[in-house]
Amino acid sequence: MYRKAPDFIIFFVIVTLLGIGVVMVFSSTSISAYQRYDDSFYFLKRQLLWSIIGIGVMIFFMKFDYHRYIKWSPKILMGSMLLLILVLVPGVGKNVKGSTRWIDLGPLPPLQVSEIAKVSMVIYMSRYLSLKNKRIKSFWKGLFPPLLILGVVFALILAEPDLGTAVTIGATVMVMFVAAGAKWRHLIGLGSLSIPGIFFMIITEPYRLKRLLSFLDPWKDPLGSGFHIIQSLYALGSGGLFGAGLGRSRQKFFYLPEPGTDFIFSVLGEELGFVGTFTVIALYFLFAWRGLQIALKSEDLFGCMLAIGITTMITLQAIINMAVVSGSMPVTGITLPFISYGGSSLVFMLAGVGILLNVSRFTTD
């Protein structure tokens, strides 16, 4: 039996972020939607539909006992890995702007399989770390087996290619290792090896190298590789304290790339100013704080690891997106959770929140 109602603060934060997201998706995409589809409400209608579906999914998982994932997590992970392989098969995966991240479902919206992999990896690693906790201080018996699985998933997502999502999953798992009590010298060693590896992946891929160089000096090529980040900074900088007003962004008029997805935070900053951006950041901070409180009060280690993994996954993605649009790190193609336009990403993020809310029902006072 459940000990209590789900965490109200988490629920309130997510619903508030969803509401902000629906408004900002309409504001940021109405112009492009009218130009492409002769319907200013094209993206708004779809975001509303996905939000409703996502809330339903969240409520379902909120009521689904998380202890059952212990039995099913290996099969869930295997299913997501098969989907990651399937998306790379010619004719099955849908290529968009050079990346094959989606499975075409015909009349239905395409499925972004890496979003499933995020949640399934958190569930599987939570199971492993809770069952093998006594071995975690040993590298070969504790860390090496899950690192092999992480390496396979990382490689499959990288092949799409999607370095940003692969790094997000890797970083989330590393935080879970820290929380589980892994030795710092093992983790520092892994970090020392992974950083040069990621750097090598960047310099050997022309478009990634261009993104890195434009991050270091966007003004070197203001009309080329540095254009995106410069326009994003213009949007954020012109917002001032209270913003230009909802719907009055200038940068969304085909200056910003992907104003409804990757750079929606820039439009939000331009229209709602510092007050708007601070409010969104505060909501993510509140989510992270409550997520960690749920982890600390969880009745078992599995629930604790689930709460840490889901909280880290969502918070880290939000931090990366906001860092990109503010010029604090190279462009990665990571969306802003619950606010950016999207179907698969929104639904599976809300599924993760549903699991977190279910864990909160079993916490101690």
C-alpha positions in Angstrom: 0.0 0.0 0.0 1.1 3.6 -0.7 2.1 5.5 2.4 1.2 8.9 1.1 0.0 11.1 -1.8 2.6 11.8 -4.5 4.8 14.8 -4.0 2.7 17.9 -4.7 5.6 20.3 -5.3 7.0 18.1 -8.1 3.6 17.8 -9.7 3.1 21.6 -9.4 6.5 22.4 -10.9 6.0 20.0 -13.9 2.5 21.3 -14.7 3.7 24.9 -14.5 6.6 24.2 -16.8 4.2 22.4 -19.2 2.0 25.5 -19.2 4.9 27.8 -19.9 6.0 25.4 -22.6 2.7 25.4 -24.4 2.6 29.3 -24.4 6.2 29.6 -25.5 5.8 27.0 -28.3 3.0 29.0 -29.8 4.8 32.2 -29.4 8.0 30.9 -30.9 6.6 28.9 -33.8 3.5 30.7 -34.9 5.4 32.6 -37.7 7.2 29.5 -39.1 4.0 27.4 -38.7 2.1 29.9 -40.9 4.8 30.0 -43.5 5.2 26.2 -43.7 1.7 25.0 -43.1 -0.5 28.1 -43.5 -1.6 27.5 -39.9 -0.2 29.6 -37.1 -1.6 27.0 -34.6 0.0 24.0 -36.2 2.7 23.4 -33.6 0.5 24.6 -30.7 -2.2 22.0 -31.4 0.4 19.2 -31.5 2.1 20.4 -28.3 -1.2 20.5 -26.6 -2.0 17.0 -27.7 1.4 15.6 -26.6 1.1 17.4 -23.3 -2.3 15.8 -22.6 -0.9 12.4 -23.6 2.2 13.0 -21.5 0.1 13.9 -18.4 -1.9 10.7 -18.9 1.4 8.7 -19.1 2.7 10.5 -16.0 -0.4 9.7 -14.0 -0.2 6.0 -15.1 3.4 5.6 -14.0 2.7 7.6 -10.8 0.2 4.8 -9.9 2.4 2.0 -11.1 4.5 0.4 -8.2 8.1 1.1 -9.0 9.2 -2.1 -7.3 8.0 -4.0 -10.3 10.8 -2.5 -12.4 13.3 -4.7 -10.6 12.0 -7.7 -12.4 11.4 -6.1 -15.8 14.4 -3.7 -16.1 16.7 -6.0 -18.1 13.9 -6.6 -20.7 13.1 -2.9 -20.8 16.8 -2.1 -21.5 17.1 -4.8 -24.1 14.0 -3.5 -25.9 15.4 0.0 -26.0 18.8 -1.3 -27.3 17.0 -3.2 -30.0 15.2 0.0 -31.0 18.5 1.9 -31.1 19.8 -0.7 -33.5 16.6 -0.7 -35.5 16.7 3.1 -36.0 20.1 2.7 -37.8 18.6 0.2 -40.3 18.2 1.9 -43.8 14.5 2.4 -44.6 13.5 2.2 -40.9 15.2 5.2 -39.4 14.0 8.6 -40.4 16.8 11.0 -41.3 16.3 14.7 -40.4 19.0 17.2 -41.0 21.7 14.6 -41.2 20.7 12.6 -38.0 18.8 9.4 -37.9 17.2 9.5 -34.5 13.6 8.6 -35.3 11.6 5.5 -36.4 9.0 6.4 -38.9 5.6 5.1 -37.8 3.7 6.1 -40.9 0.6 8.2 -40.0 1.7 8.5 -36.4 4.4 10.9 -35.3 8.0 9.5 -35.5 9.4 7.8 -32.4 12.7 9.2 -31.0 14.2 6.0 -29.5 17.0 7.7 -27.6 14.4 9.2 -25.3 13.3 5.6 -24.4 17.0 4.8 -23.8 17.4 7.6 -21.3 14.6 6.3 -19.0 15.5 2.6 -19.5 19.1 3.2 -18.6 18.1 4.9 -15.4 15.8 2.0 -14.4 18.4 -0.6 -15.3 21.3 1.1 -13.5 19.1 1.7 -10.4 18.4 -2.1 -10.3 22.1 -2.9 -10.8 23.3 -0.5 -8.2 20.8 -1.6 -5.6 21.4 -5.3 -6.1 25.2 -5.1 -6.5 25.8 -2.2 -4.1 28.4 -4.2 -2.0 30.6 -4.6 -5.2 30.5 -1.0 -6.3 33.9 -0.1 -4.7 35.5 -2.8 -6.9 36.2 -1.7 -10.4 36.2 -5.1 -12.2 33.4 -6.7 -10.2 31.3 -3.5 -9.6 31.8 -0.8 -12.1 33.0 -2.6 -15.2 29.8 -4.6 -16.0 27.5 -1.6 -16.1 30.2 0.4 -17.9 30.1 -2.1 -20.7 26.3 -1.7 -21.1 26.7 2.1 -21.0 29.4 1.9 -23.7 27.1 -0.1 -26.0 24.2 2.4 -25.5 26.6 5.3 -25.9 28.0 3.9 -29.1 24.5 3.3 -30.6 23.3 6.8 -29.9 26.6 8.3 -31.1 26.1 6.4 -34.4 22.8 8.3 -35.1 24.7 10.7 -34.5 23.7 12.4 -31.2 26.6 13.2 -29.0 24.6 15.5 -26.8 22.2 12.8 -25.7 24.9 10.2 -25.4 26.9 12.5 -23.1 23.8 13.3 -21.0 23.1 9.6 -20.4 26.8 9.0 -19.6 26.9 11.9 -17.1 23.6 10.8 -15.5 25.0 7.3 -14.9 28.2 8.7 -13.4 26.2 10.7 -10.9 24.4 7.5 -10.0 27.7 5.8 -9.5 28.8 8.6 -7.1 25.5 8.3 -5.2 26.0 4.5 -4.9 29.4 4.9 -3.3 31.8 4.2 -6.1 35.4 5.1 -5.3 36.5 8.6 -6.4 39.8 7.4 -7.9 37.8 5.1 -10.2 35.5 7.9 -11.3 38.3 10.4 -11.8 40.1 7.8 -13.9 37.1 7.3 -16.0 36.7 11.0 -16.4 40.3 11.4 -17.4 39.8 8.9 -20.2 36.3 10.1 -21.3 37.2 13.8 -21.8 40.0 13.1 -24.4 37.6 10.6 -26.0 34.9 13.2 -26.4 37.3 15.8 -27.6 38.5 13.3 -30.3 34.9 12.7 -31.4 34.5 16.4 -31.8 37.7 17.2 -33.8 37.2 14.2 -36.1 33.7 15.3 -37.1 33.6 18.5 -39.2 30.2 19.8 -38.0 31.1 19.2 -34.3 34.5 20.9 -34.8 32.7 23.9 -36.4 30.4 24.1 -33.4 33.4 24.1 -31.0 35.2 26.8 -32.9 32.1 28.9 -33.1 31.6 28.5 -29.4 35.2 29.7 -28.8 34.8 32.7 -31.1 31.4 33.2 -32.6 32.3 36.6 -34.1 35.0 35.0 -36.3 32.2 33.8 -38.6 29.1 35.9 -37.6 27.1 35.0 -40.7 28.1 31.3 -40.7 28.9 29.0 -37.8 28.7 31.7 -35.2 25.3 33.0 -36.4 23.1 30.8 -34.1 24.8 31.7 -30.8 25.1 35.4 -31.7 21.3 35.6 -32.4 20.6 33.7 -29.2 22.7 36.2 -27.2 20.9 39.1 -29.0 17.6 37.6 -27.9 18.6 37.1 -24.3 20.3 40.5 -24.1 17.5 42.5 -25.5 15.0 41.0 -23.0 16.1 43.2 -20.2 14.4 42.9 -16.8 10.8 42.3 -17.9 11.2 41.4 -21.6 9.7 42.8 -24.8 6.4 41.3 -24.1 4.8 37.9 -24.9 4.7 37.3 -28.6 7.0 40.3 -29.4 10.3 38.5 -30.0 12.2 39.7 -33.1 14.7 37.0 -33.2 12.1 34.3 -33.9 11.5 35.9 -37.3 13.9 33.4 -38.9 17.0 34.6 -37.1 17.1 32.0 -34.4 17.5 28.3 -35.6 14.9 26.0 -34.1 13.2 28.7 -32.0 10.6 26.2 -30.7 13.0 23.5 -29.7 16.7 24.0 -29.1 16.6 27.8 -28.7 13.2 28.3 -27.1 14.8 29.6 -23.9 16.3 32.4 -26.0 12.8 33.5 -27.1 11.5 33.2 -23.6 14.3 35.5 -22.4 13.6 38.0 -25.1 9.9 38.1 -24.4 9.7 37.7 -20.7 13.2 39.0 -19.7 15.2 38.3 -16.6 12.0 37.7 -14.6 10.8 35.0 -17.0 14.2 33.2 -17.2 14.8 33.4 -13.5 11.3 31.9 -12.9 12.0 29.0 -15.2 15.5 28.4 -13.6 13.9 28.5 -10.1 11.3 25.9 -11.1 14.1 23.6 -12.3 16.0 24.2 -9.1 12.9 23.4 -7.1 12.4 20.2 -9.1 16.0 19.1 -8.4 15.7 19.9 -4.7 12.5 18.0 -4.3 13.8 15.1 -6.4 16.9 14.7 -4.1 14.6 15.0 -1.0 12.6 12.0 -2.4 15.8 10.1 -3.0 17.0 10.7 0.6 13.7 9.7 2.1 13.1 6.6 -0.1 12.4 3.4 1.7 14.9 1.3 -0.3 18.1 1.8 -2.3 16.3 1.0 -5.6 13.9 3.9 -5.1 16.7 6.1 -4.0 18.7 5.4 -7.2 15.6 5.8 -9.4 14.9 9.3 -7.9 18.6 10.3 -8.2 18.8 9.1 -11.8 15.5 10.7 -13.0 16.2 14.0 -11.2 19.8 14.1 -12.6 18.7 13.3 -16.1 16.1 16.0 -16.3 18.0 18.7 -14.4 21.2 18.0 -16.4 19.4 18.3 -19.7 17.9 21.6 -18.6 21.3 22.9 -17.5 22.9 21.9 -20.9 20.2 23.6 -22.9 20.4 26.8 -21.0 24.2 26.8 -21.1 24.1 26.4 -24.9 21.7 29.3 -25.6 23.7 31.5 -23.2 27.0 30.8 -25.0 28.4 28.9 -22.0 29.0 25.6 -24.0 29.0 24.5 -27.7 25.7 23.8 -29.4 24.5 20.2 -28.7 20.9 19.9 -30.0 19.6 19.2 -26.5 16.0 20.5 -25.9 14.6 22.2 -22.8 12.6 19.6 -20.8 8.8 20.2 -20.7 9.1 23.6 -22.5 10.6 22.8 -26.0 8.3 21.5 -28.7 8.4 17.7 -29.1 6.5 14.5 -28.9 8.7 11.6 -27.8 10.9 13.7 -25.6 8.0 15.2 -23.8 6.1 12.0 -23.2 9.1 10.0 -22.0 10.3 12.8 -19.7 6.8 12.8 -18.2 7.0 9.1 -17.8 10.2 9.6 -15.8 8.5 12.1 -13.6 5.6 9.7 -13.1 8.1 7.1 -11.8 9.7 9.7 -9.5 6.2 10.6 -8.2 5.5 7.0 -7.5 8.8 6.7 -5.5 7.6 9.7 -3.5 4.6 7.8 -2.4 6.8 5.3 -0.5 9.1 7.8 1.2 9.5 8.0 5.0 8.6 11.2 6.9 
